[in-house]
C-alpha cells in the first residue's frame, strides 16, 4: 500500500511540476469533441481545461488522471449513461449528493441533475468522488476500479490506467518540446 501511495505521490508531483496541460492538452480536448461535432471554440476548450485544473488543485488528483477518466467515460461529451450517470465524468445524482455531503459542497439550486449540462460542476464532483475512492482504497488501481459501478471493473481500471500512462508520456514529450 505504501508503495502505491509513493508512486502516486511522485507521479502527481512530477506532473504538476513538469508537464502541465497546455496547448497540446487543449488540442486533445478539441480532437475528441470534434469527433462528435460538438462545439470546440477556444473559450469552451479553455474552460474545460480550467475546470480540470481547478478540480485537480482542490482534490490533489492529477489532472491527467481526471482527464483519463473523462476520455474513457465520455470523450468529453455531456451524456446520460445507461444507468442514470450524467455528464463528462458519468456521475449519478445520488453519488453527487453523497460526495457533496462528504466534502461540504453546496447542492445546486436546480438539484443534482445539473451535473449533466454543467461540466465544471460535473468535473468537480467526479474528481471529488475519485479522491474519496483513492482515500478509501489508498491506491490508484482500486480507486479507478471502483469508480465504475459495473461488472467489468478490472477491464475498466485497465483502460483508465492505460490512458493515464499514455497521457503521462504525451505530457512528458510535450514538456520537453516546449
VMD Tcl script that draws the C-alpha trace (Angstrom):
set ca {
  {0.00 0.00 0.00}
  {2.77 2.43 0.87}
  {4.43 1.64 -2.47}
  {1.25 2.59 -4.38}
  {0.92 5.82 -2.43}
  {4.57 6.74 -3.02}
  {4.27 6.09 -6.77}
  {1.05 8.15 -6.91}
  {2.64 10.97 -4.95}
  {5.75 11.03 -7.15}
  {3.68 10.98 -10.34}
  {1.48 13.80 -9.08}
  {4.48 15.93 -8.11}
  {6.22 15.24 -11.43}
  {3.17 16.10 -13.50}
  {2.22 19.19 -11.55}
  {5.82 20.40 -11.68}
  {6.90 19.49 -15.19}
  {4.09 18.51 -17.53}
  {1.16 20.79 -17.00}
  {-1.57 20.83 -19.60}
  {-1.24 23.49 -22.26}
  {-1.83 23.82 -25.98}
  {-1.34 20.08 -26.58}
  {-3.95 19.40 -23.90}
  {-6.49 21.80 -25.39}
  {-5.83 20.34 -28.85}
  {-6.57 16.88 -27.44}
  {-9.87 18.03 -25.93}
  {-10.77 19.65 -29.24}
  {-9.89 16.45 -31.12}
  {-12.31 14.37 -29.03}
  {-15.11 16.94 -29.20}
  {-14.71 17.47 -32.97}
  {-15.16 13.72 -33.49}
  {-18.76 14.19 -32.27}
  {-19.33 17.56 -33.99}
  {-19.56 19.26 -30.61}
  {-18.73 22.94 -30.00}
  {-14.96 23.50 -29.91}
  {-14.48 27.24 -29.66}
  {-11.33 28.33 -27.86}
  {-13.17 29.74 -24.86}
  {-15.06 26.49 -24.24}
  {-11.95 24.36 -24.61}
  {-10.05 26.67 -22.24}
  {-12.94 26.45 -19.76}
  {-12.85 22.65 -19.85}
  {-9.08 22.68 -19.25}
  {-9.54 25.16 -16.38}
  {-12.28 23.02 -14.84}
  {-9.93 20.02 -14.83}
  {-7.05 22.05 -13.40}
  {-9.28 23.62 -10.73}
  {-10.65 20.22 -9.71}
  {-7.11 18.86 -9.58}
  {-5.97 21.68 -7.30}
  {-8.95 21.20 -4.99}
  {-8.68 17.43 -4.72}
  {-4.98 16.72 -5.20}
  {-5.84 14.31 -8.03}
  {-3.56 14.53 -11.06}
  {-5.28 16.44 -13.89}
  {-4.15 13.76 -16.33}
  {-5.87 11.06 -14.25}
  {-9.06 13.13 -14.19}
  {-8.72 13.56 -17.95}
  {-8.17 9.82 -18.42}
  {-11.45 9.10 -16.64}
  {-13.25 11.65 -18.83}
  {-11.81 10.18 -22.02}
  {-12.72 6.60 -21.11}
  {-16.17 7.58 -19.82}
  {-17.38 10.03 -22.49}
  {-14.61 11.52 -24.62}
  {-15.57 14.99 -23.35}
  {-19.29 14.69 -24.08}
  {-22.13 15.62 -21.74}
  {-24.16 12.44 -21.97}
  {-26.61 10.34 -19.99}
  {-25.37 6.82 -19.25}
  {-27.38 3.60 -19.35}
  {-27.86 3.61 -15.57}
  {-28.52 7.32 -15.00}
  {-24.90 8.54 -14.94}
  {-24.59 12.13 -16.08}
  {-22.10 14.38 -17.83}
  {-18.48 14.06 -18.84}
  {-17.47 12.09 -15.75}
  {-20.65 9.99 -15.63}
  {-21.76 10.72 -12.09}
  {-25.14 9.62 -10.75}
  {-27.10 12.32 -8.90}
  {-27.10 10.20 -5.72}
  {-23.30 9.87 -5.92}
  {-23.03 13.62 -6.41}
  {-25.16 14.16 -3.31}
  {-23.02 11.73 -1.29}
  {-19.79 13.44 -2.39}
  {-21.23 16.91 -1.78}
  {-22.27 15.99 1.76}
  {-18.89 14.41 2.46}
  {-16.86 17.39 1.21}
  {-19.27 20.18 2.18}
  {-20.11 21.18 -1.42}
  {-23.35 23.12 -1.84}
  {-26.24 21.45 -3.62}
  {-27.15 23.33 -6.81}
  {-30.47 25.15 -6.67}
  {-31.66 23.09 -9.67}
  {-30.66 19.81 -7.99}
  {-28.00 17.29 -8.94}
  {-29.31 16.75 -12.48}
  {-27.39 19.95 -13.19}
  {-24.23 17.86 -13.47}
  {-25.43 16.79 -16.92}
  {-25.02 20.20 -18.53}
  {-22.68 21.98 -16.09}
  {-19.34 20.38 -17.00}
  {-17.47 22.44 -14.39}
  {-19.62 21.04 -11.58}
  {-19.53 17.57 -13.13}
  {-15.73 17.54 -13.27}
  {-15.50 18.90 -9.72}
  {-17.88 16.29 -8.29}
  {-16.32 13.47 -10.34}
  {-12.86 14.46 -9.13}
  {-14.00 14.58 -5.52}
  {-15.52 11.12 -5.96}
  {-12.19 9.89 -7.33}
  {-10.48 11.48 -4.30}
  {-12.92 9.72 -1.96}
  {-12.15 6.39 -3.62}
  {-8.40 7.00 -3.51}
  {-8.59 7.93 0.18}
  {-10.67 4.80 0.82}
  {-8.51 2.29 -1.08}
  {-5.10 4.06 -0.92}
  {-4.13 3.18 -4.49}
  {-5.00 4.36 -7.98}
  {-5.91 0.95 -9.38}
  {-8.60 0.23 -6.79}
  {-9.84 3.83 -6.90}
  {-10.48 3.75 -10.64}
  {-11.76 0.18 -10.46}
  {-14.47 1.28 -8.03}
  {-15.24 4.49 -9.90}
  {-17.15 2.25 -12.28}
  {-20.14 0.53 -10.72}
  {-20.34 -2.07 -13.48}
  {-19.43 -5.70 -13.82}
  {-16.16 -5.22 -15.70}
  {-14.28 -3.20 -13.08}
  {-10.89 -4.78 -13.78}
  {-11.08 -4.09 -17.52}
  {-12.35 -0.60 -16.81}
  {-9.42 0.10 -14.49}
  {-7.01 -1.22 -17.11}
  {-8.48 1.17 -19.71}
  {-8.18 4.14 -17.36}
  {-4.63 3.28 -16.32}
  {-3.54 2.65 -19.92}
  {-4.95 6.03 -20.94}
  {-3.26 7.63 -17.92}
  {0.14 6.16 -18.87}
  {-0.38 7.38 -22.43}
  {-1.27 10.86 -21.14}
  {1.87 10.90 -18.96}
  {4.03 10.07 -21.99}
  {2.38 12.71 -24.17}
  {2.68 15.32 -21.41}
  {6.35 14.47 -20.94}
  {7.10 14.69 -24.67}
  {5.26 18.00 -24.97}
  {7.04 19.40 -21.94}
  {10.44 18.52 -23.41}
  {9.47 20.09 -26.76}
  {8.22 23.37 -25.29}
}
mol new
graphics top color blue
foreach p $ca { graphics top sphere $p radius 0.5 }
foreach p [lrange $ca 0 end-1] q [lrange $ca 1 end] { graphics top cylinder $p $q radius 0.2 }
display resetview
